[in-house]
Amino acid sequence: MNGESWKMQRNLAKTVFSVDTRTSMFDTYCECAEKLCNLLDQAVLSKEVIDIQYYFKRFTLDTFCIIGFGIDINSLEHPIPFSTVFDLLFEETEKRAIDPTRKFWNQKVWVEYLQIFNDFINGIIEKRRLANDHHNKTDFLSTLLQHEGENKEVLTPSFLRDQVANFLVAGRDTTAMLCAWVIYFLSKNPDMEKRVREEVDAVIGDEKPSLILSKKLKYMQMVLDEALRLSPPAVPLNIKCASKDDVLPNGLRLKKGDHVCVIPPVIHRLESIWGPDALEFNPDRWEKSSTFHPFQFIPFQKGPRVCLGQNMAYEEAKCLLSILFRKGYKFENFNTSISVHISAIYQAQEGLLMKVSKI
């Protein structure tokens, strides 16, 4: 999305991420985290190996439908087809980029998936419209519906559907994968996990996680940043088109219409930028973050299109992880190897497999 449509959408979305709104979001995080813990308790008893990507995606889907659209779909207690279809559409999109002929011989499956996807999103929009209480709400969808009558040429049904879909992609997968990668890295680094647990006990203790307390989790912030460095969930292949002739900082000249592909997972692993331990998980490197170049760490992009939900993602991750560690969950890595699936989201293709216990 570009031009005036992008500007309008971004201005409307800003209201969702104000400090006051983000403060109230912690109640939603905590309530959904308790439901997630019920599932983890079942995994503890059964001793089964679970894919934490799948569990965390259900958590963030629930939180974001409440925060973004004012609707509680409760997928943690009652799994819905949309969760699976969402992933399958991403996978099929990537396959079609590699083999365009799939759209001829696999179109029936694509149409079925897309119908489930669109029915879910259109159902959310229609339910909120029929409730007729969006004038008293501050969630993103309510904000769009409040302006629907004023901008009928822009706020078309397809525009509303696309906005809800974009918010679901941004709100569900990115934070879910951030939390999943953190659990994966900490499961392989018990000393770091111990430091996180100790900090949570010291800062959160028996208190309910809050925006104020989350800001005091300094070591967890470094752990999150290091996970985002090695496994940046959002838009791992980011293609930009030059709107005019330009010259990049390295002297490369661009003509209007030229495309540039920015690949954060590559930039974040360059030894020339991060040093000889660039491929290692080392949260302590963030003690020197004030010396970093502004563009060497770009999990949320930079400039005018920097992610509006950046602070929200950190806060939701800190809240969830604090609750999990405070309750004593321990995750044992069962991945013999990791095959990364790169499309719109950077995730483990075969899942991040963990056995859950309690200490």
C-alpha angles and dihedrals in degrees: 000000000000143000124018095347091057092046093050093047092049094049091050092047094053091076091064093060102049118130092250092052093045090051091058092047091075091074089059093046092051095047093049092043089059090055090049090051089056089059092046090051088056089051090051091054095043093043088217123154110246136193104240091195089067094046095048092047090057089050095051092042089058095045094047096047088056095043099037102033108016093241129117108212093172096210090162091069097029114029113217129208090239092073092060096037090052090061094042092055091052090049093048091047090056092047091051091052088058096037112024091183089076089081088067101047101027100041096111092061091044092053091049092051092045092050092055089046095050094042090055094048095042088048090057092050094047093047091053092046093051092048086062092200098108091108088070096045133084100200118119097254092049089051090053093047091050089061096039095100093048097051107032092150092058103027094062122156090259091050091051091048091050092049093051090047092049091050091049091052092048096040102041111036104033099055092036091055093044090057092043093052091047090054090047095051094044091049087061094044109050094175090058091045089053091053091052092050092049092050092049090051092048098044105030102022109155093337123111111256112258141172091260094049093045090060089060094059094097099160092045088053089056090048091051092049092049091050089049089050096054097032111023102184102201126077099336089183108047116181120193129187121214110241090197141003110295145165121229120222090258091058097258110147119222128198122213107276096027115135126226123193116211114196112190095187088060097042090048092056102046112126089206088065105028102030133242093313093057092125094049126092102242117156091181090074086076091069084081096044091122088071095053122111109252092240101044091084112047111153089134096036122241139249126027092344098051109142112272090206096057096111092041091054092053092046095048091047092049092048095049096043091047091055093046094050094041089055089052101246114164122195122209116201114238098173112117088189138352122235107191119220110210118192124106088331131041105230143141109273095213094036132256101278119206138169111218126216137154129242 
